[in-house]
Amino acid sequence: MRMRHAMFLVPIALALTVSVAAAESVIGIGTFGGVAIPNGGEWKTTKESKSGLNWGFRFPMAFSSAFSLEPFLERSELKKDQVFFGTEDGFDVTSYGLNLGIGRLVRNHGGLHLTPFVGAMVAKQRREGGPGDDKFAWQGGLQIGLHGSETAHWDLRGSYQSVSKLKDFGETKARNYINISLGLTAVVAPR
């Protein structure tokens, strides 16, 4: 099942490597950290998880001033919460996917800029020691970016993420999260 999901990223990666020679290209490698806040959907009914750490890696690529592509890997570790019959772990969510920025998500010049983005991903939600399935998820949000130097780009992001319901837990609705993060991207091309 995982191999099938990963295969849809291969043609995109190949197409991107061919486009690198474009004059307007900017490619970066970045990391980010912040907070994931459960919100709405199934959580609104159960309220069993609290906010937790959200971190990961991004690989933004801008080949024109109109749009950007950004493969990413992300992990949210939600905290435990007290429930009626004892303590239960919050859900951990590990995901990988692709964001599309309307504008440049990474820059090597200029100052402050706003870039909206949408993304699709494969997410695995599970509790410690419990079952976990690969589920489709989507996200949308806004980045406030700041060009720090020719090789550094800072960003503050807010996004809304929705992950398909988990049948193993008898859920009837998707799980939704608000993610807020601060990131630093090293511009690797052009040099």
Secondary structure, 3 states (H helix, E strand, C coil): CHHHHHHCHHHHHHHHHHHCCCCCCEEEEEEEEEEEEEEEHHHHHHCCCEEEEEEEEECCEECCCCEEEEEEEEEEEEECEEECCEEECCCEEEEEEEEEEECCCCCCCCCEEEEEEEEEEEEEEECCCCCCEEEEEEEEEEEEEEEEECCEEEEEEEEEEEECCCHHHCCCCCEEEEEEEEEEEEEEECC
